[in-house]
Amino acid sequence: MKAVAKTGYGPFRLEYMEVPKPVCGDNDIILKVKAAGICGSDMPLLYGPDEAKYKGYTYPMVIGHEFAGEVCEVGRNVADWTVGDRVVSDNTGYVCGRCPACETGNFLLCPERKGIGGDMDGGMAEYVGIPGVVLQRDPASIRRIPDNMPFEHAAVMDPICNAYKAIVQEAKVLPGDNVVIYGNGPLGLFSVLVARLINAARIIVIGTRKSALMRNPICEKLGATDILMADDPELVKKVKKIGGEDGIAAVINCASRSANILPQAVEMLRPGGTFVMVGYTRTAVSYAEDPADLMGHKGVTFIGHMGYDHTSWRNVLALYREGRVDMDPIVSHKLPLSKWREGFEQFSNREAAKVVLMPEMDG
């Protein structure tokens, strides 16, 4: 089968190549991939730097952790799935099932986790195997999708579930609250969608000039009330003015962990506000002034964010089923799997919002 696979450690070691089709064991299922999303976290797999863990991997390894498809094979011991089921993966992969994180349903935080598309073969391929141990430890890691959900939307459930958890479950933004969203990439765009969905009052997006031309119109279409530039010297002052006497209830950081964002956010937030750290980078950050003191005095809550949980997925799928979620403005590009490099370049150059690869477009 054809797949986008990493062929070794280091940058520019991704290829569109022939790899063996996964074999279905007695407890496994095989999906025919219909759509696979390109994520910002996929960029280092092509451009570098690689995480140290990849030094010991066996190559080639198929990438892609955002994918949806149709069940095409089931093992003889599998009772919950049938050929033809339309499904999406939450890419949790292998977890131990016994640690405190697993016991509380926070499977993405399992120390022994091996994620699909990151530690084991993923979904940027014609087919992907879901091992039986994954289905046994976390049965809801594969979910059926609503009849009205096309595969290209199902494939990007990961980022919208991230946004839902950050805004609804972690920041606990209420209807009428004002919220700031740093970043207008896919996570930022989906955060705007979720903030509008729950009827936030002012939805303030802070983006960059490089991505403004492509993504600001999408922000507006999704419901952003205000768009500001990250390099504006009066950024904090403008945000506080927009927030008015009600202030800013939450800041959701969907951008990289720059030295400016946390101090700015603490200053923007009203007393008792919440900062959720969604975006990340492997670059070390130092602060001219430690924001912790002001955080303490204002009673600001800092929440480290990692993905989503089953509540996120269940609720977002339910909202989609009821026609409450429109992903069309965000899924800006659909390409054949063979055009994966073009998709990576479009995303990296901020010429696209969300790129989805469709294997069947290759014919």
KELUM-699132 format. One line per 10 residues: number of its first residue (from 1); their letters; for each residue x negated, y, z negated of N, C-alpha, C. Coordinates in steps of 0.2 Angstrom, whole numbers, plus 5000, padded with zeros to 4 digits. Each point is the difference from the previous one (the first is absolute). Example, Ala and Ser with C-alpha at 12.3 -4.5 7.8 and 13.67 -1.06 7.14 Angstrom:
<recs>
1) AS) 4934,4972,4961,5004,5006,5000,4996,5006,5000  5002,5005,5004,4996,5006,4999,5004,5005,4997 $
</recs>
This chain:
<recs>
1) MKAVAKTGYG) 4996,4994,5000,5004,5006,5000,4996,5006,5000  5002,5006,5002,4997,5006,5000,5001,5004,4993  4995,5003,4998,5000,5003,4993,4995,5006,5000  5001,5005,4996,4994,5005,4998,4997,4997,4994  4993,4998,5001,4997,4997,4994,4993,5003,4999  4998,5000,4994,4994,5003,4998,4995,4994,5001  4994,5002,5003,4995,4995,5002,4994,4999,4996  5000,5005,4995,4994,5000,4996,5000,5006,4995  4995,5000,4996,5000,5006,4995,4997,5006,5003  5003,5006,4999,4997,5006,5003,5005,5003,5004 $
11) PFRLEYMEVP) 4999,5007,5002,5004,5003,5005,5000,4998,5007  5006,5001,5003,5000,4998,5007,5000,4993,5002  5002,4996,4995,5000,4993,5001,5007,4997,5000  5005,5004,5004,5006,4998,5001,5001,4998,5008  5004,4995,5001,5001,4998,5007,5007,4997,5001  5002,5001,5006,5006,4997,5003,4998,4993,5003  5001,4994,4997,4997,4994,5002,5005,4994,4999  4998,4995,5003,5003,4993,4999,4998,4997,4993  5005,4998,4996,4998,4997,4994,5005,4994,4999  4999,4995,4996,5004,4994,5000,5007,5002,4997 $
21) KPVCGDNDII) 5005,4998,5002,5007,5001,4997,5001,4996,4994  5003,5004,4995,5000,4996,4993,5004,4994,5000  4998,4995,4996,5003,4993,5000,5005,5000,4994  5006,4998,5001,5005,5000,4995,4999,4994,4996  4998,5001,4993,5000,4994,4995,5007,4999,4998  5001,4995,4995,5006,4997,4998,5004,5006,4996  4996,5004,4997,5004,5005,4996,4999,5007,5003  4998,5001,5006,4999,5006,5003,5005,5002,5005  5000,5007,5002,5004,5002,5006,4995,5004,5004  5002,5000,5007,4997,5004,5005,5004,5005,5003 $
31) LKVKAAGICG) 4998,5006,5000,5004,5005,5003,4997,5002,5007  5005,5001,5005,4998,5003,5006,5001,5007,4999  4994,5004,5001,5000,5007,4998,5003,5004,5005  5005,5004,4998,5003,5005,5005,4997,5007,5000  4998,5002,4994,4997,5007,4999,4995,5000,4994  4995,5004,5001,4995,5001,4995,4998,5007,5000  5000,5003,4994,4999,5007,4999,4992,5001,4999  4998,5006,5002,4993,5002,4999,5000,5005,4994  4996,4998,4995,5000,5004,4994,4994,5004,4999  5000,5005,4996,4994,5004,4999,4994,4996,4997 $
41) SDMPLLYGPD) 5002,4995,4996,4995,4996,4996,4997,4995,5005  5003,4999,5006,4997,4996,5006,4994,5004,5003  4999,5006,4999,4995,5004,5004,4993,4998,4998  4999,4999,4993,4993,4998,4999,4998,4993,5003  5005,4996,5001,4998,4993,5003,4997,5001,5007  5002,5006,5004,4997,5001,5006,4994,5005,4999  5001,5006,4997,4995,5005,5000,4995,5000,4994  5002,4995,4995,4996,5000,4994,5001,5005,4995  4998,5000,4994,4995,4995,4997,5004,4994,4998  4997,4994,5001,5004,4994,4997,4999,4999,4993 $
51) EAKYKGYTYP) 5005,4997,4997,5000,4998,4993,4994,4995,4999  4997,5000,4994,4995,4995,4999,5003,4993,5000  5006,4999,4999,5003,4993,5000,4999,4997,5006  5000,5004,5006,5000,4997,5006,4994,4996,5002  4995,5001,4996,4993,4997,5002,5000,4993,5000  5005,4997,4995,5000,4993,4999,5006,4996,5004  5003,5004,5005,5006,4997,5003,4998,4996,5006  5004,4995,5002,4999,4996,5006,5004,5003,5005  4996,5001,5006,5003,5004,5006,5001,4995,5005  5004,5002,5005,5004,5006,5000,5006,5000,4995 $
61) MVIGHEFAGE) 5002,5006,4998,5006,5000,4996,5005,5005,5003  5006,4998,5001,5005,5004,5003,5003,5005,4995  5000,5006,5002,5002,5006,4996,5008,5001,5001  5002,5005,4996,5007,5002,5000,5004,4998,4994  5002,5005,4996,5004,4998,4994,5007,5003,5001  5002,5003,5005,5007,5003,5001,5002,4996,5006  5005,4995,4999,5003,4997,5006,5006,4997,4998  5004,4998,5006,5006,4997,4999,5001,4995,5006  5004,4995,5000,5001,4996,5005,5006,4995,4999  4999,4994,5003,5005,4995,5000,4997,4994,4998 $
71) VCEVGRNVAD) 5004,4996,4996,4997,4994,4998,5001,4995,5006  4994,4997,5002,5000,4995,5005,4998,4993,4998  4997,4999,4994,4999,4993,4998,5001,5000,4992  5002,4995,4998,5001,4999,4993,4997,4993,4998  4997,5000,4994,4997,4993,4998,5006,4996,4997  4999,4993,5000,5005,4996,4998,5002,5000,4993  4996,5004,4996,5003,5000,4993,5003,5007,4999  5000,5004,5005,5003,5007,4999,5008,5000,5001  5003,5003,4994,5007,5000,5000,5003,5007,5001  4997,5005,4999,5002,5007,5000,5000,5003,5006 $
81) WTVGDRVVSD) 4997,4998,5005,4999,5003,5007,5002,4995,5005  5002,5003,5006,5002,4996,5006,4997,5004,5006  4999,4996,5005,4998,5003,5006,5005,5005,5003  4998,5006,5002,5004,5005,5002,5001,5005,4995  4999,4999,4994,5001,5006,4995,4995,5006,5002  5003,5006,4999,4997,5006,5002,4997,5003,4993  4994,5000,4999,4997,5002,4994,4994,5005,5000  4999,5003,4994,4994,5004,4999,4996,4998,4994  4994,5001,5001,4995,4998,4994,4998,5006,4996  5000,4999,4994,4997,5006,4996,4992,4999,4999 $
91) NTGYVCGRCP) 4997,4995,5003,4993,4999,5000,4997,4999,4994  5004,4998,4994,4997,4999,4994,4994,4994,5000  5002,4995,5004,4995,4994,5001,5000,4996,4993  4994,4997,4999,4999,4996,4995,4999,5004,4993  5004,4998,4995,4999,5002,4993,5000,4994,4995  4997,5002,4994,4999,4994,4996,5007,4998,4996  5004,5004,4999,5007,4999,4997,5000,4999,4993  4994,5001,4997,5000,5000,4992,4997,5005,4996  4997,5005,5004,4997,5006,4996,5006,5005,4998  4998,5005,4996,5005,5005,4998,5004,5004,5006 $
101) ACETGNFLLC) 4996,5001,5005,5003,5004,5006,5005,4995,5003  4998,4994,5001,5005,4995,5004,5006,4999,4995  4999,5000,4994,5005,4998,4995,5006,5006,5000  4997,5006,5002,5005,5006,5000,5002,5002,5007  4998,4996,5005,5002,5001,5007,4996,5005,5004  4994,5002,4997,4996,5004,5003,4994,4996,5004  5002,4996,5005,4996,4996,5003,4994,5003,5003  5001,5006,5003,4994,5003,5003,4995,5002,4996  5001,5000,4993,4995,5001,4995,4996,4994,4998  5002,4994,5002,4997,4994,4998,4993,5000,5001 $
111) PERKGIGGDM) 4995,4999,4995,4993,5000,5002,4998,4994,5005  5004,4995,5000,4998,4995,5005,5003,5000,5007  5004,5006,5001,5004,5001,5006,4995,4999,5006  5003,4997,5005,4997,5000,5007,5005,5002,5005  5000,5006,5002,5005,5003,5004,5000,4997,5008  5006,5000,5002,5000,4998,5007,4998,5006,5005  4996,4999,5004,4997,5005,5004,4994,5004,4997  4998,4998,4994,4994,5003,4997,4996,4995,4997  5002,4994,4998,4996,4995,4997,5001,4993,5004  5006,5000,5003,5002,4994,5004,5003,5002,5007 $
121) DGGMAEYVGI) 5000,4996,5005,5002,5002,5006,5007,5004,5000  5000,5005,5004,5006,5005,5000,5004,4999,5006  5004,5006,5001,5006,5000,5005,4998,5004,5006  4994,5002,5002,4999,5003,5006,4998,4994,5005  5005,4996,5001,4999,4994,5004,5007,4998,5003  4999,4995,5004,5007,4997,5003,5003,4996,4995  4996,4997,4995,5003,4996,4995,4997,5001,4993  5003,4999,4995,4997,5000,4993,5003,4995,4996  4995,4997,4996,5002,4995,4996,5001,5002,4993  5006,4998,4996,5001,5002,4993,4999,4993,4996 $
131) PGVVLQRDPA) 4995,5000,4996,4998,4994,4997,5006,4998,4994  5001,4994,4999,5005,4998,4995,4998,5002,4993  4994,5001,4999,4998,5002,4993,5003,5008,4999  5000,5004,5005,5002,5006,5000,5008,5000,4999  5003,4996,5004,5008,5000,4999,5002,4997,4993  4995,4996,4997,5002,4997,4994,4999,5005,4994  4994,5004,5000,4998,5004,4995,5005,5007,5000  5001,5002,5006,5004,5006,5001,5005,4999,5005  5006,4997,4999,5005,4998,5005,5002,5006,5004  5001,5006,4997,5002,5006,5003,4995,5004,5004 $
141) SIRRIPDNMP) 4994,4997,5001,4995,5003,5004,5002,5000,5008  5005,4996,5001,5003,5000,5007,5007,5001,4999  5003,5005,5004,5007,5002,4999,5003,5000,5007  5006,4998,5000,5004,5000,5006,5002,5008,5001  5000,5002,5006,5002,5007,5002,5007,5001,5002  5003,5006,4999,5007,5001,5002,5001,4999,5008  5005,4998,5002,5002,4999,5007,4999,5006,5004  5001,5006,4997,4999,5007,5004,4993,5002,4999  4995,4997,4998,4993,5002,4999,4996,4997,5006  4998,5004,5005,4995,4998,5005,4993,4998,4997 $
151) FEHAAVMDPI) 4997,4995,5003,4993,4998,4997,4995,5006,4999  5000,5005,5004,4995,5005,5000,5002,5004,4993  5006,5000,4998,5001,5004,4994,4999,4995,4994  5001,4994,5001,4998,4995,4994,4993,5000,4999  4996,5000,5005,4993,5000,4999,4997,5006,4996  5003,5005,4999,4998,5006,4997,5004,5001,4993  5003,4994,4998,5003,5000,4993,4995,5002,4995  4994,4997,5000,4994,5001,4995,5000,5008,4998  4998,5004,5005,5000,5007,4998,5006,5003,4997  5006,4999,5002,5006,5003,4998,5001,4997,4993 $
161) CNAYKAIVQE) 4999,4994,4998,5000,4997,4994,4995,5003,4995  4994,5002,5002,4995,5003,4996,5003,5007,4998  5003,5004,5005,5003,5006,4999,5006,5000,4995  5004,4995,5001,5006,4999,4995,4998,4999,4993  4995,4995,4999,4997,4999,4993,4997,5006,4997  4996,5004,5004,4997,5006,4998,5005,5005,4997  5005,5002,5005,5004,5005,4998,5006,4998,4996  5003,4994,5001,5006,4998,4996,4998,4997,4993  4996,4995,5001,4998,4995,4994,4995,5003,4996  4995,5004,5002,4995,5002,4996,5001,5008,4998 $
171) AKVLPGDNVV) 5000,5004,5005,5001,5007,4999,5007,5001,4997  5005,4996,5001,5007,5001,4998,5003,5006,5002  4999,5002,5006,5003,5006,5003,5007,5000,5000  5004,5005,4998,5007,5000,5000,5003,5005,5005  5006,4998,5002,5003,5005,5005,5000,5007,4997  4998,5005,5004,4999,5007,4998,4993,5002,4997  4996,4995,4999,4993,5001,4999,4996,5003,5006  4995,5004,4998,4995,5002,5005,4994,4995,5000  4998,4998,5006,4994,4996,5001,4995,5002,5005  4993,4999,4998,4995,5002,5005,4997,4993,5002 $
181) IYGNGPLGLF) 4999,5000,5007,4997,4994,5003,4993,5002,5003  4995,4998,4998,4993,5001,5003,4999,4995,5006  4999,5002,5006,4999,4996,5005,5006,4999,5005  4999,5000,5007,5005,4999,5004,4999,4994,5005  4996,4995,4997,4999,4994,5004,5006,4995,4998  5000,4994,5002,5006,4996,4999,5002,5000,4993  4996,4999,4995,5002,5000,4993,5004,5006,4999  4997,5006,5002,5003,5006,4998,5007,5001,5004  5000,4998,5006,5006,5001,5004,5006,4995,4997  4998,4994,4998,5005,4996,4997,5002,5003,4993 $
191) SVLVARLINA) 4995,5003,4997,5002,5004,4993,5005,5005,5001  4999,5004,5006,5005,5005,5001,5007,4997,5001  5000,4994,5004,5006,4997,5002,5004,4998,4993  4996,4997,4996,5003,4998,4993,5002,5005,4996  4996,5006,5000,5002,5006,4996,5007,5003,5002  5000,5000,5007,5007,5002,5003,5005,4995,4998  4999,4994,5000,5005,4995,4999,5003,5001,4993  4996,5001,4995,5002,5001,4994,5003,5007,4998  5000,5004,5005,5002,5007,4999,4996,5005,4996  4993,4999,5001,4996,5005,4997,5001,5007,5002 $
201) ARIIVIGTRK) 4999,5005,4996,5002,5007,5003,4995,5003,5004  4994,5001,4998,4995,5003,5005,4995,4994,5000  4998,4999,5007,4996,4995,5001,4994,5003,5004  4994,5001,4996,4995,5004,5003,4994,4995,5002  4999,5001,5006,4994,4996,5003,4994,5004,5001  4994,4997,4998,4994,5003,5000,4996,4996,5005  4998,5003,5006,4997,4996,5005,4993,5004,5003  4998,4998,5005,4994,5003,5003,5001,5002,5007  4996,5005,5002,5001,5003,5006,4999,4995,5006  4996,4995,4999,4998,4995,5005,5006,4996,5002 $
211) SALMRNPICE) 5004,4999,4995,5006,4995,5001,5006,5004,5001  5000,5007,4999,5006,5004,5000,5004,4999,5007  4997,5000,5006,5004,5000,5006,5004,4994,5001  4997,4994,4998,5004,4994,5001,5005,4999,4994  4998,5001,4994,5004,4997,4995,5004,5005,4996  4999,5007,5001,5004,5005,4996,5007,5000,5003  5001,4999,5007,5007,4999,5002,5004,4994,4997  4996,4995,4999,5003,4994,4997,5002,5001,4993  4996,5004,4996,5001,5001,4994,5007,5004,4999  5001,5005,5005,5006,5004,5000,5006,4996,5001 $
221) KLGATDILMA) 4999,4996,5005,5006,4995,5002,5002,4996,4995  4995,4998,4996,5002,4995,4994,5002,5003,4994  5000,5007,5000,5003,5004,4994,4995,5004,4996  4994,5001,5002,4996,5004,4996,5002,5007,5001  5001,5004,4994,5002,5007,5000,4995,5005,5000  4993,4998,4999,4995,5004,5000,4994,4996,5002  4996,5003,5005,4993,4997,5002,4995,5005,4999  4995,4999,4996,4994,5004,4998,4994,4997,5002  4994,5004,5001,4994,4997,5002,4995,4999,4994  4997,4994,5000,4996,4999,4995,4994,5005,4998 $
231) DDPELVKKVK) 4998,5003,5006,4994,5005,4999,5003,5007,4998  5006,5001,4999,5003,5007,4998,4997,5002,4993  4996,5005,5000,4998,5003,4994,5005,5001,4994  5006,5001,5003,5006,5002,4995,5005,4994,4999  4997,4994,5002,5004,4994,5000,5004,4999,4993  4997,5000,4995,5003,4999,4993,5005,5006,4999  4999,5006,5001,5004,5005,4999,5006,5000,5004  5000,4998,5006,5005,4999,5005,5005,4994,4998  4997,4995,4997,5004,4994,4998,5004,5002,4994  4997,5003,4995,5003,5002,4994,5006,5005,5002 $
241) KIGGEDGIAA) 4999,5004,5005,5005,5005,5002,5006,4996,5002  4999,4995,5005,5005,4996,5003,5004,4996,4994  4996,4998,4995,5003,4996,4995,5005,5004,4995  4998,5007,5000,5004,5004,4996,5001,4998,4993  5005,5002,4997,5001,4999,4992,5000,4993,4999  5003,4995,5005,5000,4993,4998,4994,4997,5000  4995,5003,5004,4993,4997,5000,5000,4994,5005  4994,4997,5000,4998,4994,5004,5001,4994,4995  5004,4995,5001,5001,4994,4996,4995,4995,5001  4997,4999,5007,4996,4995,5001,4995,5002,5006 $
251) VINCASRSAN) 4994,4998,5000,4996,5000,5006,4998,4993,5001  5001,4999,5007,4998,4993,5002,4994,5001,5005  4994,4997,4998,4994,5001,5004,5000,4994,5005  5001,5001,5006,5000,4995,5006,4994,5002,5004  4995,5005,4998,4994,5001,5004,4994,4997,4996  4995,5002,5002,4994,4997,4997,4998,5003,4994  4996,4997,4996,4999,5002,4993,4995,5006,5000  5001,5006,5003,4996,5006,5000,4999,5003,4993  4995,5004,5000,4999,5003,4993,5005,5005,4998  5003,5003,5006,5005,5005,4998,5007,4998,4998 $
261) ILPQAVEMLR) 5002,4994,5002,5007,4998,4999,5002,5000,4993  4997,4996,4996,5002,4999,4993,5000,5006,4996  4995,5005,5000,5001,5006,4997,5005,5004,5002  5001,5001,5007,5006,5004,5003,5006,4997,4997  5001,4993,5001,5006,4997,4998,5002,5001,4993  4995,5000,4995,5002,5001,4993,5002,5007,4999  4997,5005,5004,5002,5007,4999,5007,5001,5003  5002,4997,5006,5006,5000,5003,5006,4998,4995  4999,4994,4997,5005,4996,4997,5003,5004,4994  5006,4999,4999,5003,5003,4994,4998,4996,4994 $
271) PGGTFVMVGY) 5001,5003,4994,4998,4996,4994,5004,4993,5000  4997,4995,4998,5003,4993,5001,5001,4997,5006  4997,5003,5006,5000,4998,5006,4996,4994,5001  5001,4997,5006,4996,4993,5002,4996,5001,5006  4994,4997,5000,4995,5000,5005,5000,4992,5002  5001,4998,5006,4999,4993,5002,4995,5000,5006  4995,4996,4998,4994,4999,5005,5001,4994,5004  5003,5002,5006,5001,4995,5005,4994,4999,5005  4998,5005,5003,4994,5000,5004,4993,4998,4997  4996,4998,5003,4993,4998,4997,4995,5001,5005 $
281) TRTAVSYAED) 4994,5000,4997,4993,5000,5004,4995,4996,4997  4995,4998,5003,4994,4997,4997,4995,5005,4998  5001,5006,5002,4995,5006,4998,5001,5002,4993  4994,5001,4997,5000,5002,4993,5003,5008,5000  5003,5001,4995,5003,5007,4999,4998,5003,4993  4997,5006,5000,4999,5004,4994,5003,5006,5000  5002,5003,4994,5004,5006,4999,4996,5005,4997  5001,5006,5003,4996,5006,4997,5003,5001,4993  5006,4999,4998,5003,5000,4994,5004,4994,4998  4999,4997,4995,5004,4994,4998,5007,5002,4999 $
291) PADLMGHKGV) 5005,4997,5005,5007,5001,4999,5003,4997,4994  4997,4996,4997,5003,4996,4994,5002,5004,4995  4997,5006,4998,5002,5004,4995,5007,5003,5001  5000,5003,5006,5007,5003,5002,5005,4995,5001  4999,4994,5002,5005,4995,5000,5002,4998,4993  4996,5000,4995,5002,4999,4994,5005,5006,4997  4997,5006,5001,5004,5006,4998,5007,5000,5003  5001,4998,5006,5006,5001,5004,5004,4993,4999  4997,4995,4997,5004,4994,5000,5001,4996,5007  4995,5001,5004,5001,4997,5007,4998,4993,4999 $
301) TFIGHMGYDH) 5005,4996,5004,4998,4993,5000,4997,4998,5007  4994,4996,4999,4997,4998,5006,5001,4993,5001  5002,4998,5006,5002,4993,5001,4996,4997,5006  4996,4995,4999,4996,4997,5005,5005,4995,5004  5000,5000,5006,5005,4997,5004,4997,4994,5004  5003,4994,5001,4998,4995,5004,5006,4997,5003  5001,5002,5006,5005,4996,5004,5007,5001,4998  5003,4994,4998,5007,5000,4999,5002,4994,4996  5006,4998,4999,5002,4994,4997,5007,4998,5003  5003,4994,4997,5006,4998,5003,5005,5004,5000 $
311) TSWRNVLALY) 5001,5004,4995,5005,5005,5000,5000,5005,5006  4994,5003,5001,4999,5004,5006,5002,4997,5006  4998,4994,5002,5002,4997,5006,5008,4998,5000  5002,4998,4995,5008,4998,5000,5004,5007,5001  4998,5005,4997,5004,5006,5000,4999,5004,5007  4994,5000,5003,4999,5003,5006,5004,4996,5006  4999,4993,4999,5004,4996,5005,5007,5001,5000  5003,5001,4994,5007,5001,4999,5002,5007,5003  4996,5005,4999,5001,5007,5002,5000,5000,5008  4995,4996,5003,5000,4999,5007,5006,4997,5003 $
321) REGRVDMDPI) 5002,4994,4996,5006,4997,5003,5006,5004,5000  5001,5005,4995,5005,5004,5000,5000,5007,5005  4994,5000,5004,4999,5005,5004,4998,5007,4997  4997,4999,4995,4997,5006,4996,4993,5002,5002  4997,4996,5003,4992,5001,5002,4999,5000,5007  4997,5005,5002,4999,5001,5008,4992,5001,5000  4997,4994,5003,4993,5000,5001,4998,5002,5007  5004,5001,5004,4998,5002,5007,4996,5006,5001  5001,5005,4996,4995,5006,5000,4993,4998,4998  4999,4995,4996,4993,4999,4998,4997,4995,5004 $
331) VSHKLPLSKW) 5003,4995,5003,4997,4995,5004,5000,5003,5007  4994,5004,5001,4999,5004,5006,4997,4996,5006  4997,4995,4999,4996,4996,5005,5001,4993,5000  5002,4996,5005,5001,4993,5000,4995,4998,5006  4996,4995,4999,4995,4998,5005,4999,4993,5000  4998,4997,5006,4998,4993,5000,4995,4998,4995  5000,4994,4997,4994,4998,4996,4993,5001,5003  5000,4999,5006,4993,5001,5004,4998,5007,5000  5004,5005,4999,4998,5007,4999,4999,5002,4993  4998,4996,4996,4999,5001,4993,4995,5006,4999 $
341) REGFEQFSNR) 4994,5000,5004,4995,5005,4999,5003,5007,5002  5004,5000,5005,5003,5007,5001,5005,5002,4994  5003,4995,4997,5004,5002,4995,4996,5003,4994  4994,4996,4998,4996,5002,4995,4997,5008,5001  4998,5001,5007,4998,5006,5002,5005,5006,4999  5006,4998,5002,5006,5005,4999,5001,5002,4993  5000,4995,4996,5001,5001,4993,4994,5004,4997  4994,4998,5001,4994,5003,4997,5000,5007,5002  5002,5002,5006,5000,5006,5003,5006,5005,4998  5004,4996,4996,5007,5004,4998,5004,5002,5006 $
351) EAAKVVLMPE) 5000,4996,5005,5004,5001,5006,5006,4996,5000  5001,4996,4994,5006,4996,4999,5002,5000,4993  5006,4999,4999,5003,4999,4993,4999,4993,4997  5003,4995,5003,5000,4993,4999,5000,4996,5006  4994,4996,5001,4999,4996,5006,5002,4993,4998  5005,4997,5004,5001,4993,4999,4998,4996,5007  4997,4994,4999,4998,4996,5005,5005,4994,5001  5002,4999,5006,5005,4995,5002,4997,4995,5005  4999,4994,4997,4996,4995,5004,5004,4998,5006  5007,5000,5000,5003,4998,5006,5000,5005,5006 $
361) MDG) 4998,5006,4998,4999,5005,5005,4994,4998,5005  4996,4995,4998,4995,4998,5004,5002,4995,5006  5006,4998,4999,5003,4995,5005,4998,4993,4998 $
</recs>
